[in-house]
Amino acid sequence: MLPKVAIVGRPNVGKSSLFNMLAGRRISIVDAVSGVTRDRVSAPVTLPETDETSPSTIELVDTGGYGADSDAMVTEVERQIALALREADLVLFLVDAQAGVVALDRQVAQLLRTACNDVPVMTVANKVDAATKEAMAYEASSLGLGDPVLVSAKTGYQRRDLLASIAHRLQGRSEERPSLDEAEFAVAIVGKRNAGKSTLVNALAGAPRMIVSEQEGTTRDAVDVHFQIGDRRFIAIDTAGVRRQKSLDGDLEYYSYHRSLQSIRRADVVVLLIDATVPVSQVDSKLSGEILRHDKPCIVAINKWDLVEGTQTQEAYVEYLDGVLKGLDFAPLAFLSAMRGEGMEDLAAMACNLYAQASHRVSTGVLNRHMAAITERRRPHSKQGRRAKIYYTAQVDVRPPTIGLWVNDPDLFDGTYLRYVLNQLREVLPFSEVPIHLTVHERRERRNHPTR
C-alpha cells in the first residue's frame, strides 16, 4: 500500500486545512469550532521527485484534535488517533506558530515519543504566512522532536518545501499501491441519522475504521474507506447522517449535509440505508430522489433487521416500502444487520452486479430490433397530422446506460410514451436494476447520423 503520513496535533492548529491544502481539494470540513474532525480522513497526495528510493505518492491521513475535551466522544477520537499512529510511516506533528507552544502541545509531544518508537515524527509549524513570521515558529524546537518545517495551510506558503521534506523522510519506503483493477469502484453509504452507516462501513472493512456512537451526528466528513471482500476491492464512502434541511443547525451540519449529497454524485453505486426499527421518513424519500436525479444504481439496504425479524416479515416490509418509497421499485433490496456483520457478502455481490449492469453496452443492432418490437406493440400518438417515427436507436454512454432515440420530431414523443419505452427496454435489456437515461434527438439530414 501507499506509505501513510498522519497529521496529528491539538485542536485548532489547522490539521484539516493542511490536509486540504496538500491534497489539493476540500475534503475535510474546516470550521473554527474545536473538535470538528473525528474520524480518520485520507486522500492520496503526489510528492515532488527527489530520488528513486522515495515514494511518488503517499496516503495522507487527517485526524481529530488530541485533547478536545469539549467533544463528548473524546475517547473514540483519541482511539482513532492511536490507530492512525500505529499504521503511519511518518507523523506530521502540527503546531500553531502564531499561538506558540502550549501545555497541550507538550502532551501531544509526549504521546508521540511514547507511541512512535519506530515511526519518524516531523514537527510542522503552521500559520507561517511569510518570511517575516518564521522566527516565532522555531519555539516548536523546544518540544524535543527536531526543528520544525514551516508552512501556511491557508496561503500555501512553503507547500512544496514541506512535500519535499516528507519525501526525504520517507526515503527507502517507495512501495506503491497495487494497480487498481477495473472492478474497483466507489459505494456511497447514505441515510438518515443513526441508521448505522459507520457500523456498516466498519463491518465491510473488517476493522474499526469509523467512530460508532449512539449520539446523533457522529460522522461529519465524507470518509473514503478501502476494503476487500473475496477478490473484489471497493471504496466505501461513509457520509454524515442527513436530516431535514430546515432542521440543520449551523455551518457544520450544513457542510456535512452537502458532503453527503456530493458523495452520491461521485459514487458508482449508492446504498440507501434504511433503519428497520423506525418508519421511513421524509429524509429517506429526499435521498431516494437525489439518487434518482443523478441516475445512480442503488441498493435499498434495510439495516437492524435482526431487531424486528420476529415481528415483521420481509414480504410485508417490501410491500410497505413500495408504498412509502417511490421511484426505486427497480432497485434490489438487502436485509442485513451491520452490528452483527450479517449480509455483508450479499451486499457486496449486489454492488458488483449493479456496477456491471451500469457499465454494460448493448449493440446498436440489438437495440433497434427491440425498439421495432416495442413500437409495433404501441406507437406514439400523431399530432396535427404528423406521424411520429423512430429512425434508429443507439447506446451512447454507460454509467448510467444512456439510450439515444433519433426521431423525426422530438415534440411528438411525450413523457408518457417515453416512460413506456423505458419500462419496455428495462424488461429486455440487461439493465433491469439500474437507472436508464433516455435521450431524444431530431434527425435532420442523413449525412449527420452519428455512427457507433
Residue, then its C-alpha position, 0 to 999 in steps of 0.5 A: m500500500l501507499p506509505k501513510v503520513a498522519i497529521v496529528g496535533r491539538p485542536n485548532v492548529g489547522k490539521s484539516s486545512l493542511f490536509n486540504m491544502l496538500a491534497g489539493r481539494r476540500i475534503s475535510i470540513v474546516d470550521a473554527v469550532s474545536g473538535v470538528t474532525r473525528d474520524r480518520v480522513s485520507a486522500p492520496v497526495t503526489l510528492p515532488e521527485t527527489d530520488e528513486t528510493s522515495p515514494s511518488t505518492i503517499e496516503l495522507v491521513d487527517t485526524g481529530g484534535y488530541g485533547a478536545d475535551s469539549d467533544a463528548m466522544v473524546t475517547e473514540v477520537e483519541r482511539q482513532i488517533a492511536l490507530a492512525l499512529r500505529e499504521a503511519d510511516l511518518v507523523l506530521f506533528l502540527v503546531d500553531a506558530q502564531a499561538g506558540v507552544v502550549a501545555l497541550d502541545r507538550q502532551v501531544a509531544q509526549l504521546l508521540r515519543t511514547a507511541c512512535n518508537d519506530v515511526p519518524v515524527m516531523t514537527v510542522a509549524n503552521k500559520v507561517d504566512a511569510a518570511t517575516k513570521e518564521a522566527m516565532a515558529y522555531e519555539a516548536s524546537s523546544l518540544g524535543l522532536g527536531d526543528p520544525v518545517l514551516v508552512s501556511a495551510k491557508t496561503g500555501y506558503q512553503r507547500r512544496d518545501l514541506l512535500a519535499s521534506i516528507a519525501h526525504r523522510l520517507q526515503g527507502r519506503s517507495e512501495e506503491r499501491p497495487s494497480l487498481d483493477e477495473a472492478e474497483f469502484a466507489v459505494a456511497i453509504v447514505g441515510k438518515r441519522n443513526a441508521g448505522k452507516s459507520t457500523l456498516v462501513n466498519a463491518l465491510a472493512g473488517a476493522p474499526r475504521m469509523i467512530v460508532s456512537e449512539q449520539e446523533g451526528t457522529t460522522r461529519d466528513a465524507v470518509d473514503v474507506h478501502f476494503q476487500i471482500g473475496d477478490r473484489r476491492f471497493i471504496a466505501i464512502d461513509t457520509a454524515g447522517v442527513r436530516r431535514q434541511k430546515s432542521l440543520d443547525g449551523d455551518l457544520e451540519y450544513y457542510s456535512y449535509h452537502r458532503s453527503l449529497q456530493s458523495i452520491r454524485r461521485a459514487d458508482v453505486v449508492v446504498l440507501l440505508i434504511d433503519a428497520t426499527v423506525p418508519v421511513s421518513q421524509v429524509d429517506s424519500k429526499l435521498s431516494g430522489e437525489i439518487l434518482r436525479h443523478d441516475k445512480p444504481c442503488i441498493v435499498a439496504i434495510n439495516k437492524w433487521d435482526l431487531v424486528e425479524g420476529t415481528q415483521t416479515q420481509e414480504a410485508y416490509v417490501e410491500y410497505l416500502d413500495g408504498v412509502l418509497k417511490g421511484l426505486d421499485f427497480a432497485p434490489l433490496a438487502f436485509l442485513s444487520a451491520m452490528r452483527g456483520e450479517g449480509m455483508e457478502d450479499l451486499a457486496a455481490m449486489a454492488c458488483n452486479l449493479y456496477a456491471q449492469a451500469s457499465h454494460r453496452v448493448s449493440t446498436g443492432v440489438l437495440n433497434r430490433h427491440m425498439a421495432a418490437i416495442t413500437e409495433r406493440r404501441r406507437p406514439h400518438s400523431k399530432q396535427g397530422r404528423r406521424a411520429k417515427i423512430y429512425y434508429t436507436a443507439q447506446v451512447d454512454v454507460r454509467p448510467p446506460t444512456i439510450g439515444l432515440w433519433v426521431n423525426d420530431p422530438d415534440l411528438f414523443d411525450g413523457t408518457y410514451l417515453r416512460y413506456v419505452l423505458n419500462q419496455l427496454r428495462e424488461v429486455l435489456p440487461f439493465s433491469e436494476v439500474p437507472i436508464h437515461l433516455t435521450v431524444h434527438e431530431r434527425r435532420e439530414r442523413r449525412n449527420h447520423p452519428t455512427r457507433 
